[in-house]
């Protein structure tokens, strides 16, 4: 038996003690933690870690919660935790979708704002209309890329 410790919070992403403990686990081993919240940052994260351990043939025990995946009852309880974690993810996804739909209904358009510089667009289109300049020259004069130039000309044709 080896003891691994982390001096950082369970909520931190980088936890060298946990990483080392997970690397050291071999089939037939059991990873024992004092409390569930010491292992995972969240319920979904905890479920993922314990699933990975199970796939590798490694058991899991939490002393405080008396959870032991090496027993049928412990596995059942853990599967209930996993179902709750999935339910929580689904609720978050549904709330996010509903929030985005409500925002769209109010006229809010999501995503990054369009980066159209109207002065540059007008200048590029004026130089094109004037004639006598190549696409490359127009792009250099206005300070835009060829892709932006062609985007402006496509938009003008609509």
Backbone as JSON, one array per atom type, in Angstrom:
{
  "sequence": "XXXXXXXXXXXXXXXXXXXXXXXXXXXXXXXXXXXXXXXXXXXXXXXXXXXXXXXXXXXXXXXXXXXXXXXXXXXXXXXXXXXXXXXXXXXXXXXXXXXXXXXXXXXXXXXXXXXXXXXXXXXXXXXXXXXXXXXXXXXXXXXXXXXXXXXXXXXXXX",
  "N": [[0.84, -1.19, 0.0], [0.51, 2.21, -0.86], [0.82, 5.67, -0.04], [-0.61, 8.58, -1.22], [-0.61, 12.07, -1.51], [-2.22, 15.23, -1.93], [-1.64, 18.65, -1.72], [-3.21, 20.6, -2.6], [-6.41, 22.05, -3.46], [-9.3, 19.99, -4.11], [-10.68, 20.97, -6.21], [-8.93, 21.98, -8.01], [-7.36, 21.71, -11.22], [-4.81, 20.64, -11.86], [-3.33, 18.15, -10.18], [-0.88, 16.71, -8.76], [-0.44, 14.54, -6.94], [-2.77, 12.96, -7.14], [-2.65, 12.35, -9.86], [-0.3, 10.79, -9.94], [-1.07, 8.67, -8.25], [-3.16, 7.54, -9.77], [-1.72, 6.7, -12.0], [-0.13, 4.72, -10.86], [-1.88, 2.68, -10.16], [-2.81, -0.69, -10.58], [-4.32, -3.54, -12.28], [-6.57, -5.19, -10.12], [-5.84, -3.74, -7.9], [-6.98, -1.41, -5.36], [-8.14, 1.82, -5.18], [-8.14, 4.02, -2.58], [-9.84, 6.6, -0.98], [-10.16, 9.31, 1.36], [-12.46, 10.9, 1.36], [-15.14, 11.46, -0.93], [-15.16, 13.97, -2.24], [-12.52, 14.6, -2.33], [-11.45, 13.33, -4.45], [-12.65, 13.98, -7.02], [-13.3, 16.91, -9.08], [-15.87, 17.54, -9.59], [-19.14, 16.01, -9.68], [-19.56, 14.73, -12.24], [-16.84, 14.57, -13.03], [-15.76, 12.94, -11.03], [-17.24, 10.59, -11.49], [-16.24, 9.94, -14.02], [-13.5, 9.4, -13.43], [-13.73, 7.15, -11.71], [-15.0, 5.37, -13.42], [-12.99, 5.02, -15.36], [-11.05, 3.81, -13.75], [-12.41, 1.41, -13.15], [-12.56, 0.27, -15.73], [-9.94, -0.37, -16.03], [-9.68, -2.4, -14.26], [-9.44, -1.72, -11.62], [-10.38, -1.25, -8.3], [-12.46, 0.93, -6.23], [-12.65, 2.84, -3.29], [-14.31, 4.85, -0.89], [-13.76, 6.12, 2.18], [-15.19, 7.8, 4.01], [-17.82, 7.99, 2.94], [-18.42, 5.36, 2.8], [-18.33, 3.87, 0.42], [-17.81, 1.35, -1.9], [-16.57, 0.06, -4.71], [-15.82, -2.49, -5.21], [-17.66, -4.22, -4.34], [-20.97, -5.59, -4.91], [-23.12, -4.0, -3.96], [-21.85, -1.54, -3.55], [-21.11, -0.94, -6.16], [-23.64, -0.62, -7.29], [-24.58, 1.68, -5.9], [-22.67, 3.48, -6.82], [-23.34, 3.53, -9.56], [-25.79, 4.77, -9.38], [-24.95, 7.31, -8.56], [-23.59, 7.96, -10.92], [-25.73, 8.07, -12.73], [-27.11, 10.24, -11.67], [-25.22, 12.24, -12.14], [-25.2, 12.3, -14.93], [-27.84, 13.1, -15.34], [-27.7, 15.65, -14.21], [-25.93, 16.89, -16.04], [-27.55, 16.8, -18.33], [-29.68, 18.47, -17.51], [-28.33, 20.92, -17.28], [-27.56, 21.29, -19.95], [-30.12, 21.47, -21.15], [-31.13, 23.78, -19.88], [-29.3, 25.64, -20.83], [-29.81, 25.58, -23.61], [-32.48, 26.51, -23.57], [-32.1, 29.07, -22.52], [-30.52, 30.25, -24.56], [-32.37, 30.15, -26.67], [-34.37, 31.84, -25.66], [-32.94, 34.23, -25.57], [-32.45, 34.61, -28.3], [-35.09, 34.96, -29.12], [-35.58, 37.42, -28.01], [-34.15, 38.93, -29.69], [-31.42, 38.94, -29.52], [-28.32, 38.22, -30.9], [-26.13, 35.61, -30.86], [-22.65, 34.67, -30.42], [-19.47, 35.7, -31.85], [-19.0, 39.15, -32.51], [-19.5, 40.56, -35.77], [-16.72, 41.42, -37.76], [-16.69, 43.63, -39.52], [-15.39, 46.41, -41.08], [-16.75, 49.26, -41.87], [-15.77, 51.56, -43.17], [-13.48, 50.63, -44.48], [-14.66, 48.73, -46.11], [-16.31, 50.33, -47.78], [-14.31, 51.87, -49.01], [-12.81, 49.91, -50.39], [-14.75, 48.91, -52.18], [-15.29, 51.23, -53.61], [-12.81, 51.71, -54.88], [-12.74, 49.45, -56.49], [-14.94, 49.92, -58.17], [-14.1, 52.23, -59.41], [-12.08, 51.29, -61.0], [-9.02, 50.27, -62.73], [-7.31, 49.33, -60.76], [-5.68, 46.49, -59.41], [-6.81, 43.5, -57.68], [-4.98, 42.85, -55.7], [-3.66, 45.31, -55.33], [-5.78, 46.92, -54.4], [-6.32, 45.64, -51.99], [-3.91, 46.11, -50.62], [-3.87, 48.93, -50.49], [-6.2, 49.51, -49.0], [-5.84, 47.92, -46.8], [-6.68, 45.29, -46.25], [-7.38, 41.73, -46.34], [-7.23, 39.38, -49.13], [-9.33, 37.55, -48.97], [-11.17, 38.99, -47.42], [-11.7, 41.1, -49.17], [-12.97, 39.73, -51.3], [-15.16, 38.79, -49.9], [-16.47, 41.2, -49.31], [-17.15, 41.98, -51.94], [-18.87, 39.92, -52.71], [-20.95, 40.32, -50.89], [-21.85, 42.78, -51.81], [-22.99, 42.11, -54.23], [-25.33, 40.86, -53.56]],
  "CA": [[0.0, 0.0, 0.0], [1.23, 3.47, -0.92], [0.01, 6.83, 0.32], [-0.41, 9.74, -2.09], [-1.32, 13.24, -0.98], [-2.21, 16.5, -2.65], [-1.81, 19.76, -0.79], [-4.06, 21.6, -3.25], [-7.85, 21.79, -3.4], [-9.85, 19.02, -5.05], [-11.25, 21.68, -7.35], [-7.85, 22.34, -8.94], [-7.2, 20.79, -12.34], [-3.52, 19.97, -11.73], [-3.16, 17.54, -8.86], [0.17, 15.72, -9.0], [-0.61, 13.35, -6.11], [-3.81, 12.14, -7.76], [-2.14, 11.84, -11.14], [0.64, 9.71, -9.64], [-1.84, 7.53, -7.71], [-3.87, 6.91, -10.88], [-0.71, 6.02, -12.83], [0.41, 3.56, -10.13], [-2.9, 1.64, -9.97], [-2.73, -1.86, -11.46], [-5.5, -4.4, -12.14], [-6.65, -5.86, -8.83], [-5.63, -2.75, -6.85], [-8.13, -0.59, -4.96], [-7.79, 3.19, -4.83], [-8.92, 4.4, -1.4], [-9.78, 8.02, -0.65], [-10.82, 9.64, 2.63], [-13.78, 11.45, 1.1], [-15.37, 11.56, -2.37], [-14.8, 15.28, -2.8], [-11.06, 14.67, -2.46], [-11.04, 12.69, -5.7], [-13.08, 14.66, -8.23], [-13.65, 18.33, -9.02], [-17.33, 17.61, -9.69], [-19.7, 14.66, -9.77], [-19.2, 14.12, -13.52], [-15.41, 14.27, -13.03], [-15.61, 11.79, -10.15], [-17.77, 9.43, -12.21], [-15.28, 9.61, -15.08], [-12.31, 8.78, -12.83], [-14.07, 5.82, -11.21], [-15.25, 4.52, -14.61], [-11.68, 4.68, -15.93], [-10.45, 2.82, -12.85], [-13.13, 0.15, -13.36], [-12.15, -0.28, -17.02], [-8.57, -0.89, -15.85], [-9.72, -3.46, -13.27], [-9.04, -1.15, -10.33], [-11.52, -0.94, -7.44], [-12.46, 2.26, -5.62], [-13.33, 2.95, -1.98], [-14.3, 6.12, -0.18], [-13.95, 5.75, 3.58], [-16.22, 8.62, 4.67], [-19.15, 7.65, 2.42], [-18.51, 3.9, 2.82], [-18.61, 3.44, -0.95], [-16.79, 0.38, -2.29], [-16.98, -0.5, -6.0], [-15.43, -3.9, -5.32], [-18.84, -5.01, -3.92], [-22.15, -5.37, -5.75], [-23.86, -2.86, -3.42], [-21.08, -0.32, -3.82], [-21.22, -0.67, -7.59], [-25.0, -0.1, -7.49], [-24.6, 3.06, -5.41], [-21.89, 4.3, -7.74], [-24.12, 3.71, -10.79], [-26.8, 5.79, -9.07], [-24.21, 8.58, -8.65], [-23.33, 8.22, -12.33], [-26.99, 8.48, -13.34], [-27.38, 11.61, -11.21], [-24.29, 13.13, -12.84], [-25.7, 12.44, -16.3], [-29.06, 13.9, -15.22], [-27.26, 17.02, -13.97], [-25.41, 17.4, -17.31], [-28.7, 17.02, -19.21], [-30.39, 19.66, -17.04], [-27.52, 22.09, -17.64], [-27.68, 21.44, -21.4], [-31.47, 21.95, -21.45], [-31.23, 25.19, -19.44], [-28.5, 26.45, -21.76], [-30.58, 25.69, -24.85], [-33.64, 27.37, -23.31], [-31.58, 30.43, -22.38], [-30.14, 30.73, -25.89], [-33.61, 30.36, -27.44], [-35.01, 33.05, -25.12], [-32.14, 35.38, -26.01], [-32.74, 34.8, -29.73], [-36.46, 35.5, -29.22], [-35.5, 38.85, -27.65], [-33.4, 39.62, -30.73], [-29.97, 38.89, -29.31], [-27.61, 37.29, -31.77], [-24.95, 35.13, -30.13], [-21.4, 34.53, -31.17], [-18.55, 36.82, -31.94], [-19.52, 40.2, -33.39], [-18.89, 40.65, -37.1], [-15.59, 42.34, -37.77], [-16.73, 44.43, -40.73], [-15.03, 47.82, -40.95], [-17.52, 49.87, -42.95], [-14.93, 52.5, -43.93], [-12.63, 49.83, -45.38], [-15.53, 48.11, -47.11], [-16.68, 51.37, -48.75], [-13.11, 52.24, -49.77], [-12.48, 48.82, -51.31], [-15.76, 48.86, -53.24], [-15.11, 52.44, -54.44], [-11.64, 51.48, -55.74], [-13.14, 48.44, -57.49], [-15.85, 50.58, -59.11], [-13.28, 53.21, -60.12], [-11.29, 50.55, -62.0], [-7.6, 50.62, -62.81], [-6.54, 48.73, -59.66], [-5.81, 45.03, -59.26], [-7.31, 43.09, -56.36], [-3.85, 42.95, -54.77], [-3.45, 46.73, -55.04], [-6.89, 47.39, -53.56], [-6.12, 45.08, -50.65], [-2.78, 46.82, -49.99], [-4.26, 50.32, -50.23], [-7.23, 49.56, -47.96], [-5.35, 47.2, -45.62], [-7.52, 44.11, -46.0], [-6.92, 40.51, -47.0], [-7.97, 39.04, -50.35], [-10.59, 36.93, -48.55], [-12.08, 40.05, -47.0], [-12.09, 41.8, -50.39], [-13.97, 38.92, -52.01], [-16.38, 38.77, -49.07], [-17.15, 42.48, -49.54], [-17.74, 42.02, -53.28], [-20.02, 39.0, -52.7], [-22.03, 40.99, -50.16], [-22.36, 43.86, -52.65], [-23.78, 41.52, -55.31], [-26.61, 40.34, -53.04]],
  "C": [[0.88, 1.24, 0.0], [0.28, 4.6, -0.61], [0.39, 7.98, -0.6], [-1.2, 10.89, -1.5], [-1.2, 14.4, -1.94], [-2.42, 17.59, -1.62], [-2.67, 20.86, -1.39], [-5.51, 21.14, -3.17], [-8.25, 20.74, -4.43], [-10.43, 19.68, -6.29], [-10.19, 22.05, -8.38], [-7.71, 21.28, -10.02], [-5.91, 19.98, -12.18], [-3.34, 19.46, -10.31], [-2.15, 16.42, -9.0], [0.02, 14.44, -8.18], [-1.64, 12.41, -6.7], [-3.31, 11.53, -9.06], [-1.19, 10.67, -10.92], [-0.09, 8.47, -9.13], [-2.56, 6.79, -8.84], [-2.91, 6.15, -11.79], [-0.24, 4.72, -12.18], [-0.59, 2.42, -9.99], [-2.77, 0.56, -11.04], [-4.01, -2.69, -11.29], [-5.45, -5.18, -10.83], [-6.42, -4.93, -7.66], [-6.96, -2.08, -6.5], [-7.6, 0.78, -4.56], [-8.72, 3.61, -3.7], [-8.72, 5.89, -1.15], [-10.52, 8.24, 0.66], [-12.26, 10.05, 2.38], [-13.93, 11.64, -0.41], [-14.9, 12.88, -2.96], [-13.3, 15.48, -2.9], [-10.6, 14.11, -3.8], [-11.39, 13.53, -6.92], [-13.45, 16.11, -8.01], [-15.16, 18.52, -9.02], [-17.83, 16.18, -9.78], [-19.39, 14.02, -11.12], [-17.71, 13.74, -13.59], [-15.13, 13.03, -12.18], [-16.08, 10.51, -10.85], [-16.79, 8.98, -13.29], [-14.05, 8.91, -14.53], [-12.62, 7.35, -12.4], [-14.37, 4.87, -12.37], [-13.92, 4.08, -15.22], [-10.97, 3.64, -15.06], [-11.09, 1.45, -13.07], [-12.72, -0.53, -14.65], [-10.76, -0.89, -16.93], [-8.53, -2.02, -14.81], [-9.29, -3.02, -11.89], [-10.31, -0.8, -9.55], [-11.38, 0.46, -6.86], [-13.22, 2.2, -4.32], [-13.21, 4.36, -1.46], [-14.66, 5.81, 1.26], [-15.11, 6.5, 4.23], [-17.63, 8.22, 4.24], [-19.41, 6.14, 2.43], [-18.95, 3.36, 1.46], [-17.47, 2.53, -1.39], [-17.24, -0.28, -3.59], [-16.51, -1.93, -6.19], [-16.56, -4.81, -4.84], [-20.01, -4.67, -4.83], [-22.94, -4.15, -5.28], [-23.16, -1.54, -3.7], [-21.14, 0.07, -5.29], [-22.59, -0.09, -7.92], [-25.08, 1.36, -7.08], [-23.82, 3.97, -6.36], [-22.65, 4.55, -9.04], [-25.25, 4.73, -10.57], [-26.15, 7.18, -9.12], [-23.98, 8.95, -10.11], [-24.59, 8.7, -13.04], [-27.35, 9.9, -12.93], [-26.47, 12.61, -11.91], [-24.76, 13.36, -14.27], [-26.96, 13.3, -16.32], [-28.7, 15.37, -15.05], [-26.73, 17.65, -15.27], [-26.55, 17.71, -18.27], [-29.49, 18.26, -18.81], [-29.64, 20.93, -17.44], [-27.65, 22.36, -19.14], [-29.05, 22.01, -21.77], [-31.65, 23.41, -21.05], [-30.45, 26.11, -20.38], [-29.24, 26.65, -23.07], [-31.76, 26.64, -24.68], [-33.2, 28.83, -23.2], [-31.19, 31.04, -23.71], [-31.36, 31.02, -26.75], [-34.32, 31.62, -26.97], [-34.26, 34.3, -25.57], [-32.39, 35.67, -27.49], [-34.12, 35.41, -29.92], [-36.49, 36.99, -28.88], [-34.67, 39.63, -28.66], [-31.9, 39.6, -30.55], [-29.36, 37.84, -30.22], [-26.33, 36.9, -31.06], [-23.72, 35.08, -31.02], [-20.58, 35.8, -31.16], [-19.14, 37.88, -32.87], [-18.78, 40.2, -34.73], [-17.8, 41.71, -37.08], [-15.55, 43.21, -39.0], [-16.41, 45.88, -40.39], [-15.68, 48.53, -42.14], [-16.7, 50.83, -43.8], [-14.07, 51.74, -44.94], [-13.46, 49.19, -46.48], [-15.9, 49.12, -48.2], [-15.49, 51.75, -49.63], [-12.77, 51.17, -50.79], [-13.46, 48.77, -52.48], [-15.66, 50.08, -54.16], [-13.93, 52.27, -55.39], [-11.96, 50.46, -56.83], [-13.97, 49.1, -58.58], [-15.07, 51.56, -60.01], [-12.48, 52.54, -61.24], [-9.83, 50.98, -61.97], [-6.74, 50.05, -61.7], [-6.76, 47.21, -59.66], [-6.36, 44.73, -57.85], [-6.2, 43.25, -55.33], [-3.61, 44.4, -54.37], [-4.54, 47.28, -54.12], [-6.69, 46.91, -52.13], [-5.0, 45.8, -49.91], [-3.17, 48.24, -49.6], [-5.2, 50.4, -49.02], [-6.76, 48.89, -46.67], [-6.25, 46.04, -45.23], [-6.92, 42.91, -46.71], [-7.74, 40.27, -48.27], [-9.32, 38.41, -49.99], [-11.62, 37.98, -48.16], [-12.59, 40.82, -48.21], [-13.2, 41.03, -51.11], [-15.27, 38.8, -51.21], [-17.18, 40.06, -49.3], [-17.83, 42.5, -50.91], [-18.94, 41.06, -53.39], [-21.22, 39.66, -52.01], [-22.67, 42.08, -51.0], [-23.28, 43.32, -53.74], [-25.15, 41.04, -54.84], [-27.69, 41.37, -53.05]]
}
